[in-house]
Structures are given as C-alpha cells and as structure tokens.
Amino acid sequence: MFVKVCGLSTPESVRAAAESGADAVGFVLTRSPREVKPAEVRGLLAHLPAGFPAVGVFRHETAADAVELAREAGLSWVQLHGDRSPADVQAVHAAGMKVIRAVTMSAAPEAFGNWGEELLLIDAAVPGSGEAWDYSSVRSRGLEGRDWLLAGGLDPANVAQAGVQAGAWGVDVSSGVESSRGVKDLAKIRDFVRAAKSP
C-alpha cells in the first residue's frame, strides 16, 4: 500500500514519515491551518532522503500559480484540489512536474475519468472534516487498474480496513495523525504507516 503523509510542517514530522516507511509527503502551500511557506518547505526537504517524493498541495490557485509556488519550494509534484480541468493537468505536466488530482465523492462522474494525472486522490464528499465515510462506495467509480489514493477520515485504527473496502492502491492522511489541528503526532504517523502497510 502506497502511503502519503500530508500537512507536514516540522523537521521531526518529516523525518518520522520518511523513517516509518511512508512513500511520499505533502506540504500545504495554500490557505490552511497547516499552511507552510515555500522557503519553509525548502528547509524541510533537507530532512528527506534525496529524491523522496514531496508534494505541494493547492486548492484555489491556478495551475500556473501552483507550478510557480511549487518551483519556489523546490518541489516536483503538485496536488490540485478544487474545480479543475484537463488543461490544468496538462499545464503542470508542461512545466515538467507530476500531478495528483484530488476529487471528492460528490464530484460529477466525469471527474473520475483519467485526465493524465499520475495519481487520482479521492476524498470524502466533505473534505477536511476528518470524519470516516463509506469507503466501499468508491468501488462504484470504475477505478480498477488505476493508481489512486483514498483520503478523508483515515487514522491508524481504520486505514487497513478502509483500504480493503475501497480497493485502494494507496492512502493519504493528514488530520488522522494529529494530536490537535495542524500538529502532527509522531507516534500516530508511525502507527498509521505500519497499519496501512500491514499484510
């Protein structure tokens, strides 16, 4: 199971994610309690192994602005939330970067199509709530054979079962490994990765 730990903001949390066996980390470069500035991200990248996948997360920014901020932060992956089009994915690719495109379960059916992104991320109908939801409902979206991440309401206790229910290729976590909003719990990060990757 591919595991991405998102919303990191301290050297300790970045190291905990990488050392516990996570496959990618995410930095929120848009307005959020977890927001970090590009200069801060550059400093945090020093705590990751060379070449470790690190993702810049964006919501309302245009694809061009997201690319600019990601470059400033030293990142080569861009995660796009919000109302997007295939042209947004193409714009990020044209800049030489890789794309995670996030959609919610309430999105129109065509949003679940393959727009050429490296990974699709599927979040709860109300993202950011931290609430668990009917993960098995993703199976109705016709994602067999695709690389995609399950997100929303995941934590160390439910991630293994949720991944199986949804048939997920990977998982993404943020609030589920926090002690309070925006503050990562290092033990929860380790427990989450271990649970997600358990046979």
N, C-alpha and C positions, 0 to 999 in steps of 0.2 A: 504494500500500500504506500503510495506516494503521500508524503506529509509536508504541508506548508504551514509554518507558524507565522502569523501576521500581527501587525501592530507593535512591532518591537521598537524600543527606544533607549535601551541601555546596553553597555558592553556586556554586562552579566547575562541579560536575557538572550542576546545574540549568541554568545558562547554556549549557553545552555541548550539552545535549539540545535546548533551545529553539532555539539558533542553528544547529544542524545540520539542523533541519527536522523534528524529531520532532513528532508531533501531540498527545501527552499525556505527562504524567509521573506517577509514582506514589511515594507516601510510605508506608512501612510503619509502621503505628500499632499493631502487635501484637508479641508477644514474638518477637524475631529478632535475628541479628547486624546487621541493617540497620534496627533499630527507631529511630524518632525520636519525640520528644515533640510534642504539639500546638503548644506555644509555639515549638519549633524550626521546625516547618512554617510557621507564620505568618511567621517571618523569611525562610525560603527562598522563599516566594511572592513576596516583593519583587523577586526576581531573574527573574521571569517576566513576559512581556507581559500587559497587562490582559486578563482573560477566557480566558487559556490554560488548557485542561483539566488539572486536577490532581486526582489520585485518592488517597483514603485506603484502605489495604489492611488488611483484618481477617481473622482466622481463627476464633477460638473465641468472640469476643464476640457477644452477642445483637445483633439488628438495632437495637434501641433504644440499646444502648451504643455501637454503631458510629456511629450518627447523632449521638449526643452528642459523641463524640470528634472526629468529622469537623467538626461545627459549631465546636468549640473550636479546631480547627486552621485554620478559615477555608476549608474545602473544600466543594464541592457534588457531588462524585462519591464513591460508596462501592463498594469492591470486596469482595465477600463470598466467602471460601473456607470449606471445611468442609461439614458436613451442614446443608443449607438446605432451606427450603420456599417455595412461592409466597407465603406470608404474610410472609416476610422481605422479599421484593422489594416487596410492597405497603406494608410499614411504612416502608421507605426512601423510596418514592415519596410516601407520605402526608406525609413530612417535607419534601417539596419538593426532594429530591435525586435524582440519577441513579444507576443501578446497573450495575456489571459483576459478573456472577455467574460464579465460577470452578468448573469441574468437572474431574475427572481422567478419563483414558481408561478407567479401571477402574470408573467410576460406572455405575449401573444405566441402562438405555436411557431411562427416563422423565426422567432428569436432563438429557437433552439437548433436551427439549421447550422450547417458548417460554413462559416464565413472565412475560413482560412486561418483562424487563430490557432496557436499552439495548444492552448488548453481552454476549455469552457469551464466556468465556475457557476454552480447552481446554488442559489441562496434561498432562504425562506421567503415566503410571499411578502413578509415584512422584515427586511434585512436590518440587522443591528439590534434586534430585540433580545438576542441571547436565549430565546425560547426554542425548545425542541419542537419538531414538527413531524408530519407524516413522511418520513424519508422514503418509504416504499413507493410513494406517488411519483417519484422521478422516473420509475420504470415505464411510465406511460409516455415518456417524451422521446422514445426511439433513439436512445444514445448508444446502443450496442455497438461495440467496436471502436468507439470514440474514447479519447483520453479526456477525462473531465474530473473536476473536483467538487465534492459535496461540502457545503458550508451552512452555518446557521444553527446555533444551539448545541454544538458539539462540545463534549468535555471528556475527561479521561474515563468516566463511568459508562458513557453511551456510545463512544466513537466506533468501537468494534462492531457492535450490533447494527448501528446506523449504516455503516459502510456496506454490510451484508444486505440489509433491507433494500438499500438503494441500488445495489450493484455498482458501487462507485469504484473508479480507478484510483482516486486519491481523495484526500480530505484537507480542509483548510480551517484553521482555528485562530480565534483572537480572544474574545471575552471568556471563552471556556477555560482558559489557562491564566486567569487573572485573579488577584486577591481583592482588588477593587477596580473601578472603571479606569482603564488605561495603565494599570500597574500589574506587570506580569509576575506570576508566582513560579519560581524556577523549578520547584518540585512538581508542580502541575504540568509544566512543559515536558519534563522528563517522563512523567506518568502517561501523558497523552500520547507521545511518540511511541512509547513501549506498547500501550494498548492498541494503537492503530496498526502497528506492525506485528502484533502477536498472531501466530498461525491460526 
